[in-house]
């Protein structure tokens, strides 16, 4: 009976949001009194209903209720309990329900938020949110109902893809969804601003935390995803330019541009149409990402549930959301008039420049991702665009972005003097030069690219450091003074510096792994040795073991360097229920990188062994973590003016009863 | 100028949207096989446990035949299986089976339970022959003409509709050649 209640709750949620959306558009036009209360209650109700439905589905997974088709297809009694729960969103229907849940959650949060927000902007924004929710609930109910019954219920389920039985994979999609869906709020704000014909500093301050939150969640999701790919997929890399990876990376890039351009709107009331366009673009790219995974237009390790009916429905949502908002943009964007101005040498200019670089980067990823589709449609040829294209086209753009980002961080708003900026840029410049020389002499004498990459990375990190150092007057004021200045700095300043610094560390990891990775492949028997990056790697033994729902071969390796021996083990698992194999690579993090070994099937003459040394790969995760902390700090900074105001109760004035709380 | 600039994003999206709409009709996993119009690669496979007759590339030729890749762990194969049973009952076309990466005994148990539509079955326990054939997953079916050449690769379970519309006409045509 529970699944029916869940299904019913979902239908109710669709009805409520389907009524809420047009009602709010009308109410905003007529400035109906009480519309705010209605919007608030309806949003909370929709969230409660979707949440009930989601947790009922999760319950069906927890108790392995195979009379629910979705549970039967994606779960199995032999699965560890935690993966039964995470299996709720490890499939198409459940993941779309999670999407809707997060969307409803954010709408409810937006509905009850206590920051000063013009009522008509608030109601219009909630109206757009309700429209999106309605579309997605309709999609779930019409094409992907997770509560469909399967009677008579079978004794056991069909298991879950064993690749999905991993903690990294179980938790990275929810973070990606949090990121994708958070971008719906800036989108709704943008559409509302176009309808109202107004975007100002208040608007920008409202959008900023959502854009930052979306970016932060997306960063967490993407990092966890590549961490999973690195640990679980066993090919020694962390990023493959797979269509679905790209799908999450495009809104990330556009989101970075959005965060920075919203700052410009906030600070100097210009570039409004651009910021609105970016808000539309980021969410559009998030939707396209969903389309990509759900419709099967491109092949990918991630693409599950290839169903044309779903693809058509999502395409309709895409056309309505993106086409609708862009039509509105074409009609209304010219209404938005800038009031502020800035000079050529200013932080604004550098932000615009970097916005363009970021959009160019996003566009190159877009073109590379969809090129096979374009070619297939135009000529019927099947081609694939691989990492070389992305590395060649994307890397220089990233380099330019780094170069400008450090300058921008050190320029003041509106008007800057070149001389003063130059003085502050001397330190990062000198450090970058030193870094380049060190790399060219000590690490890599043959390729100039390594030196250039390290110089740009040091330059970016140096810019962030000098920014903070000059704000706290490091070395120029007494130490106690410096400390109190550091405490007094706005959290957004720390956030920006940490985000730039984290990005620099991340880039250092990415650059070293792609430039200075060592790799060795050999056919090995027990007792054989190979050497990689100075390590003498011995295959000690291979034995058969049995896990809870798989059987495996476990290989033991010893690696010796400078008299120290470390041992590490990897596995090749076979999951009989799905007939699938997975690998658990043998990984031992060392001071300057990871020793990473995996092995294949013994063909009779030995096990094929691939040993890598991945230098500084840990910086990928640490850099991303620091950037995430920066994002979180910036979110917690509510802007220069505290935007919190007392709620104005316009509803009823009760003359007889004195307000009792007043004295307390 | 500004009027045109604000219209530009919409125009770009319209262009992309057209491609998406067309893209939905195409199946990107349907990669044309490199083996089309080439002779079947040479192989000789033992029989699966509990059966006598294995399968070799020499068994093909003389008449149009199907080579069907199946496994007991493959769910789509179970969906396809009744269609193959029906075809073998009607003597529509000889079907040979390639039992792909199954554990000893599993293939036989599966066939004993569901019935055997295959004339001969080869045991490709380590997937070597499947690699030579460029098999991307199970089930997959190759149409082999009377000269032993691969003429078509069908990916996924054969449905009655796919049989009527794709495979049966092709087989008729090949028989006529």
Interface residues (C-beta under 8 A of the other chain):
Chain A: X158 X273 X277 X280 X281 X284 X291 X295 X296 X297 X298 X299 X306 X308 X311 X312 X315 X318 X319 X322 X323 X326 X327 X329 X330 X333 X334 X370 X372 X373 X374 X376 X377 X382 X576 X577 X578 X579 X601
Chain B: X2 X3 X6 X7 X9 X10 X13 X14 X16 X17 X19 X20 X21 X22 X23 X24 X25 X26 X27 X28 X29 X31 X32 X71 X73 X74 X75 X101 X126
